[in-house]
């Protein structure tokens, strides 16, 4: 989680939402990996219902990164992309378990195109 917070801060994301069952952003490993990002970026704990309401109220895209997403490129949704101005909520699953069933049901699945020979990347990338 710390590396995710650090990456979000580096990419200019405005805040981070932690869903139920996410680890504590103030645990020792998250603090060390985040290099202080948790203190520089707003971090909110929400339920799925609250996240969906936030997306609906703000007219934001609710996306989930998934390796099997069919040609749904993440790039237009990132800062500087065509859809980023409309607002994006990007849901990431855990590296061990992946996306929850709810995330797969509620979100539009997107992927990061890869030209190399790796099948996936670290979730924090």
Secondary structure as UniProt FT lines:
FT   HELIX           2..10
FT   TURN            11..12
FT   STRAND          15..18
FT   TURN            20..21
FT   TURN            25..26
FT   HELIX           28..34
FT   TURN            35..36
FT   HELIX           37..39
FT   STRAND          42..45
FT   HELIX           48..58
FT   STRAND          61..65
FT   TURN            67..68
FT   HELIX           75..77
FT   TURN            79..80
FT   TURN            82..83
FT   HELIX           84..86
FT   STRAND          88..91
FT   TURN            95..97
FT   HELIX           101..106
FT   STRAND          108..111
FT   TURN            123..124
//
